[in-house]
Amino acid sequence: MLSNFENEILLAARLLLGGAFVFAGLRNIQNAGFLTQMMTARGVPQARLMLWLGIVLQIVSGALVISGVWTAAAALCLVLFLVIATPMFHNFWDHQGPEGASRINGFVGNVALTGGFLALMGQAL
């Protein structure tokens, strides 16, 4: 019976969703220079500061989701992050061809992640 595995399924979901953001945050540290330039070019005020706030949010909130501590609050932080970052970095409507296809894939992936975090929030509340 599936309900016998509820805790294991939730742990797997938390590991996958939270782990993706810990990984992304660490990867963004490696690409901080490029990302700061991109954000500056797109008119983000205080781009370097905003990038580092986003990186900290990704890593800390991802780790909280994995650990199951403050899951709903951490998931909400990541939903808000996705709502802000997705149109900034996956603006497929401004691109055509392979670049547009790549950006729409990222956009749709982030929409799916948002749904996953909303489901975790609903379970945690």
C-alpha positions in Angstrom: 0.0 0.0 0.0 1.4 3.4 -1.1 0.6 5.1 2.2 3.1 2.8 4.0 5.8 4.6 2.1 4.6 8.2 2.7 7.7 9.2 4.7 10.1 7.7 2.2 8.4 9.3 -0.7 8.4 12.7 1.0 12.1 12.3 1.9 12.9 11.5 -1.8 10.9 14.5 -2.9 12.8 16.7 -0.4 16.1 15.3 -1.4 15.5 15.9 -5.1 13.9 19.3 -4.9 16.2 20.7 -2.2 19.2 19.0 -3.6 18.6 20.7 -7.0 18.8 24.1 -5.3 21.9 23.4 -3.2 23.6 22.2 -6.3 22.4 25.2 -8.3 23.5 27.6 -5.6 27.0 26.0 -5.5 27.2 26.1 -9.3 26.1 29.8 -9.3 29.1 30.5 -7.1 31.4 29.2 -9.8 29.6 31.4 -12.4 29.2 34.5 -10.2 31.1 36.8 -12.5 29.1 35.8 -15.6 25.8 35.9 -13.8 26.5 39.4 -12.3 27.3 40.7 -15.8 24.1 39.2 -17.1 22.0 40.6 -14.3 23.6 44.0 -14.7 22.9 44.0 -18.4 19.2 43.2 -17.7 19.0 46.2 -15.4 19.0 44.5 -12.0 19.9 47.0 -9.4 22.8 46.0 -7.1 23.3 42.9 -9.3 26.2 41.5 -7.4 24.4 41.8 -4.0 21.2 40.4 -5.5 23.1 37.4 -7.0 24.7 36.6 -3.7 21.4 36.9 -1.8 19.9 34.5 -4.3 22.8 32.1 -3.9 22.5 32.1 -0.1 18.7 31.7 -0.4 19.2 28.7 -2.8 21.7 26.9 -0.6 20.1 27.6 2.8 16.5 27.0 1.6 17.5 23.9 -0.3 19.3 22.5 2.8 16.2 23.2 4.9 13.9 21.4 2.5 16.3 18.4 2.5 16.4 18.3 6.3 12.7 18.7 6.7 13.2 21.7 9.0 10.9 24.7 8.3 9.9 22.9 5.1 7.0 25.1 4.2 8.9 28.4 4.8 11.9 27.2 2.9 9.7 26.0 0.0 7.9 29.3 0.0 11.3 31.1 -0.3 12.2 29.0 -3.3 8.8 29.6 -4.9 9.4 33.3 -4.6 12.9 32.9 -5.9 11.6 31.0 -8.9 8.9 33.6 -9.6 11.5 36.3 -9.8 14.4 34.4 -11.4 12.5 32.4 -14.1 11.4 35.3 -16.3 14.8 37.0 -15.8 16.9 34.0 -16.9 14.5 32.0 -19.1 12.9 34.7 -21.2 12.1 32.5 -24.2 9.8 35.2 -25.6 12.9 37.3 -26.4 14.8 34.6 -28.3 14.3 32.3 -31.3 15.8 29.1 -32.6 18.0 27.0 -30.4 18.4 29.8 -27.8 14.6 30.2 -27.5 14.1 26.4 -27.2 16.7 26.2 -24.5 15.1 29.0 -22.5 11.6 27.6 -22.9 12.9 24.3 -21.5 14.3 26.1 -18.5 11.1 28.1 -18.1 8.9 24.9 -18.1 11.3 23.2 -15.7 11.1 26.0 -13.3 7.3 26.0 -13.5 7.4 22.3 -12.6 9.8 23.0 -9.7 7.4 25.6 -8.5 4.6 23.0 -8.5 6.8 20.6 -6.5 7.5 23.2 -3.9 3.9 24.1 -3.6 3.0 20.5 -3.1 5.7 20.2 -0.3 4.2 23.4 1.3 0.8 21.9 1.2 2.0 18.7 2.8 4.0 20.5 5.5 1.2 22.9 6.6 
